[in-house]
Amino acid sequence: MKRIILAVLAVILVIAGGYFLYTRPGGIPVYRASVVATLPHDSAAFTEGLFFQDGLLYEGTGEVGTSGIRKVQPETGKVVQEEQLPAPYFGEGIVAWKDKLYEVTWQDRTGFIYDLKDFTPRGTFSYSGEGWGLTHNGKAIIMSDGTPVLRFLDPETLAPISTLKVTANGCPVEKLNELEWVDGEIYANIWETNLIARIDPTTGEVRGFLDVSALGPQARGVDDVANGIAYDATAKRLFVTGKRWPQLYQVKPGERVATSEEADKITTCTH
């Protein structure tokens, strides 16, 4: 009888303790970014949005008073066209759709629409919560807001269509920032980390991480984090940069990282 009682108590303790057990990292691979080319980048640009189209980089910059959108020659870093965003707006992610460019702002719940060719303002739009990153999958605009939930918007009306919760080993991934659609996956900078998440657009599960910790200035301000992903789908070139980084990098996945404290934190959570 004593053995039975002890066995029952053990089962109860296991069940009760389940609420406090940690989910350990589930083997999500982390690859170090291997540099293919190093290109110049405006070290004053507080990069919030980035994409590649028709041979040019389009960049959205942030901070009140210095926010704006620009076209940049990738090889030289030369700004060939620019439009400032007036205070009090803090510019965030940008995306192109047909002949328009959309830009969201951080906490103003206001987005701006421009002519893609000459940046002529063409209107505004509204949304709830914060605006962080933008990209598209050819069917919908995808928007991040700093939470684990990505929003899918109608590209013509910008009305919400659906949402996608992003998880890594079952753990919600917070602080999803700049976004890019890369060969059927959503790439996302994770704010305040050196990691870019590769996200399954159907399940929301993170398939892997790209570690860019070796890139950018090694001595930098607390806000000068990795942010900015652009993909040249024709030439299969992936570009990354950061806020106030003097370099833009063309990268590819390199060696697999044996251990990553940042990835371990993201893939470990309590239930």
Beta strands, then each sheet from edge to edge (+ up, - down):
strand 1: 22-23
strand 2: 30-40
strand 3: 47-53
strand 4: 56-61
strand 5: 68-72
strand 6: 79-84
strand 7: 91-97
strand 8: 100-105
strand 9: 110-115
strand 10: 121-126
strand 11: 134-136
strand 12: 141-143
strand 13: 149-153
strand 14: 160-165
strand 15: 167-168
strand 16: 171-172
strand 17: 176-182
strand 18: 185-190
strand 19: 195-199
strand 20: 206-211
strand 21: 226-232
strand 22: 237-242
strand 23: 247-256
strand 24: 269-270
sheet 1: 1+ 24-
sheet 2: 17+ 18- 19+ 20- 2- 23+ 22- 21+
sheet 3: 3+ 4- 5+ 6-
sheet 4: 7+ 8- 9+ 10-
sheet 5: 11+ 12- 13+ 14-
sheet 6: 15+ 16-
end
